[in-house]
Amino acid sequence: MGTPEFAVASLDALLEAGSHIVGVVTAPDKPAGRGQKLQQSAVKQYAVLHGLTVLQPEKLKSPEFLADLKALNADLQVVVAFRMLPEVVWDMPAKGTVNLHASLLPQYRGAAPINWAIINGEKESGVSTFLLKQEIDTGDVLFMEKVTIAPDTTAGEYHDRLMAKGAGLLVKTVKAIESGRYTEQPQDQSVNHELKHAPKIFKETCEINWNQPVETVYNLIRGLSPYPAAFTILNGKTLKVYKATAEQQSPTEQAGHYTTDNKTYLKFACTNGYISITDLQLEGKKRMNVEDFLRGSKL
């Protein structure tokens, strides 16, 4: 059960490892692009290419879907980047339902664990597999693997690393369940008072507040790149920032004011330094590096 590209790597790894995939559950086709043509999810495209049975329920409690799911007679369900499942679904197989989550549980439960780990300046996170139960991301952990986060890593880069690492961990998990050689580890309750959460990212999360330390702004830019991208307003237009460098020095401008030579650099002042933007996109324009941007936009 999965929808985006992140889930494709796991499906591919399971197939390569010889797992018998009796069916794939993914999101319904959705209109996308200028022509509003129906677009298949990344998981559906892969499943169709490999001749796998595909279910695309609008509602996970519909009698038709539940009947089709039961008819697959799966021993185990595997969830990677899908929707929240009702108990009637996750409790159906004899061996339960395993979820791959892109964090070291119980930290960063929620919809956007990769983004928030980088926004918060973490030096490591990782992937976990766990058995689903009613409350989101709270089931007993089966396996975990730590993955370091370099100081300049973006969410997109870390996503790709966790996608590959998670696929391998999932194969290990499924093999362990198949052989019965695994232990269920309840999530650590002692850290509940210091849990960091990973809620869905909304537009207001993405607007840069320049009245903050340069490290905080730099981490926000990394944690939202390439999607949905941190942004600021430049001369009345939205400016998305994909990459930047952090410069620790006392700013001479007010926080939020910019300085540029109109050739090679565009810097915004923070409370204790500058963010020098290197990769950006102005509203109505394509994404480009700062030199190309300044060549066509005198500020």
Buried (B, 14 or more C-beta within 10 A) or exposed (E): BBBBBBBBBBBEBBBEBEBEBEBBBBBEEEEEEEEEEEEBBBBBBBBEEEEBEBBBBEEBEEEEBBEBBEEBEBEBBBBBBBBEBEEEBBBBBEBBBBBBBBBBBBBBBBBBBBBBBBBBBBEEBBBBBBBBBEEBBBBBBBBBBEBEBEEEBBBBBBBBBBBBBBBBBBBBBBBBBEEEEBEEBEBEEEEEEEBBBBEEBEEEBBEBEBEBBBBBBBBBBBBBBBEBBBBBEBEEEBBBBBBBBBBEEEBEBEBBEBBBEEEEBBBBBBBBBBBBBBBBBBEEBEBBBBEEBBEEBEE
